Amino acid sequence: MSELDDFRAETRTWLETNCPPECRGPAEEDAAIWGGRNAVFKTPAHRLWLDRMAARGWTAPEWPVEYGGGGLSREQAKVLASELRRIKAQPALNSFGVWMLGPALLAFGTEAQKQRFLPEIVRGEIRWCQGYSEPGAGSDLAAVQTRAEDKGDHWIVNGQKIWTSYADKADWIFCLVRTDTDAPKHLGISFVLFDMATPGVTTRPITLISGKSPFCETFFDDVRVEKENLVGTLNRGWDVAKHLLAHERTMIGAMGEIGAGRPVGQVAADHIGLDEAGRLDDPMLRARIAELEIDAAAFRLAMERVGDQVKAKQAHPAIASMLKYYGSELNKRRHELLMAAGGVEALEWEGERSRNGTPARDWLRTKANSIEGGTSEVQLNIIAKHLLQLPGA
């Protein structure tokens, strides 16, 4: 315990010294740090925050040091996370590379692929998007038809992907392609990486009911992909895809952890006011907010427990579906309460008072949480079959 206490003290001192004031407290959407070769930073302080955290490997604290990570133990990583929460530090890096691709490369990548891509991910120098879903292959992901034709030392890829989040801003894509059209659909799929600047790649944004969206549709027309960018075994990309999906679902579920943005209770107090005892002057809403905060605290502890189980290789493969489902529902509940707490202002679609309709647009955006990364219905089926082992599931 003394070593962990020493680590906490050192971490606290370092964060107090190195986390700029501009990078503390609720973050505006345009302040999120995504990195990449075309990175835009809201302030120089946000760039400094990324550089300082990346230099310690703390944008990927549990990754091995030899790949740019922090090399922290699970216990140390939890201490770091708690100290970041304590000072209300904004994320130094938002990254599909950290959340999804990195774990897949650590498990399936070659040493050359790890050395090439992982340090760049840690430093925020490369931004990734995901090429999984297609117009005819969403929940039935194994039905992908984007085809990679073997040309000897490379493939030529043709097809279409949809819901490729931030594809119009990404540098590279990790993509599922069909490399064997005669094999059963779960076989014959390969997992490949390629640069979005490659000739033949085009993207088109998709606007959702919120009036804005990170989603795009992406088209591949005779795109050259080098064979050195195959991750895992040829025609066994489904193994890599499943591993990555578990991390994606955990990432989406993590949105259920309360931490981003102003607390619901504060928003409600601003619009509804307090009673003589200093409590929110709406007992029904007050109870709903308290229930949400209790459930979110329990969920955060569950996330920590599952993280420990994953580290010890004791986690059930389907547990990510439980976290994704419950985290999605928590996030939707939070935004429902923000709408209830925000009064008339929360109903605005545009205007300075509501920050261009942010509450309403964010509320509508959460509806996609039940769809992306596998629909809630799919997650419940997985939970029923693989966790609860219900008959007939």
C-alpha positions, 0 to 999 in steps of 0.5 A, a space after each residue: 500500500 505504501 508504494 501505491 500511496 507514494 504513486 498517488 502522491 507523485 501523480 497528484 503533484 504532477 497533475 496539479 503542476 501540469 494540467 492547465 486550468 483551461 483543461 479542467 472542468 466540463 469540456 465544450 464539444 469543440 474542446 475535445 482532443 482527437 489528435 491526428 495529422 490535421 488536429 485542431 486544438 481549442 487553445 494552446 493549453 489543450 495541445 500542451 496537455 496532450 503532449 505532457 500526458 503522451 510524454 508519460 504514456 498516460 494517454 494509454 497508461 496500461 500499454 507497455 512502455 516499449 510501445 509508448 504506453 505508461 506501463 502502469 499496473 491496473 492498480 496504478 491506472 485506477 489511481 491515475 483515473 481517480 486523480 484525474 477525476 479529482 481535479 476534473 481534468 478533461 481527457 488528454 486524448 479521445 482516440 479510437 486508436 486507444 479505445 479499440 484498435 490498440 488492444 486489437 494490435 496488442 493481441 493480434 498485431 505483428 511486432 512491426 505493426 505494434 512498433 509502427 502504429 502504437 506509439 503514434 496512437 499514444 502521442 495522438 499523431 494518428 486518428 483512426 476510424 472504423 470500417 465495419 458496418 455496411 448498408 447490408 451488414 449491420 447487426 449481421 456484421 459477418 455479412 460484409 461484402 466489401 471485397 479485397 481482390 488478391 493482386 500478389 503483393 497487395 489487395 484491391 478493395 472495392 465496396 462501401 461502409 456506413 456509420 464510419 464515425 469521423 471518417 471525414 477527419 480520420 487519417 487511417 481506417 481499420 476495416 473488415 473486408 472479404 478475402 474469400 467469397 466461397 467460405 462461410 460468412 464468418 470465415 473469409 473475412 480479413 482485418 486490414 489497415 489503410 490510409 484514408 488518403 489512399 486514392 479511391 477512398 471517399 467519404 460523405 457525412 450523414 446528418 442525424 435527427 440531432 442536426 449534426 453527426 460524426 457519422 459518414 458513409 465511405 466508399 472504396 473504389 479500387 483502393 490499394 491495400 498493402 499486405 503488410 497491413 493485414 492484422 491477424 491471420 488471412 480469412 480469420 479477421 472475425 477473430 480480430 473483429 470480435 476482440 475489438 467489438 468487446 472493447 468498442 462496446 465497453 467504450 460505449 458503455 463507459 458513457 454511462 459513467 457520470 463525469 462529463 459536463 455539468 452535473 444534472 443537479 446543478 443544471 436543475 438548480 439553476 432552472 428550478 431553484 432550491 427550497 428552504 432546506 437548500 434542496 432542489 425544489 422539485 422532490 420528484 425530479 430530485 429523487 430521479 437525479 439521486 437514483 441516477 447518481 447512485 446507479 452511475 456510481 454502482 456502474 463505475 464500480 462494475 466497470 472497475 471490477 470488470 477491468 480487473 477481471 480482464 487484466 486477470 484474464 477472468 472476464 467472460 467474453 460476453 460481459 462487454 455486452 452487459 456494460 454496453 447495454 447498461 451504460 447506454 441506458 444510463 447515458 440516455 437517462 442522464 440526458 432525459 433528466 437534463 431535458 427535464 431539468 433544463 426548462 424551456 431553454 432545453 427545448 431550444 434548437 438554436 440560439 446563444 442561450 442554449 449554446 445552439 441547442 446543445 441540450 436537445 441535440 445531445 439528447 437526440 444523439 443519445 438515441 444512437 447509443 442503443 444502435 451503435 456497436 450492436 443494437 440493444 436487442 442484440 446485446 440482450 440476446 448475447 446476455 441471455 444466451 452466453 451469460 444467463 444461458 437461458 433455454 431457447 436463447 
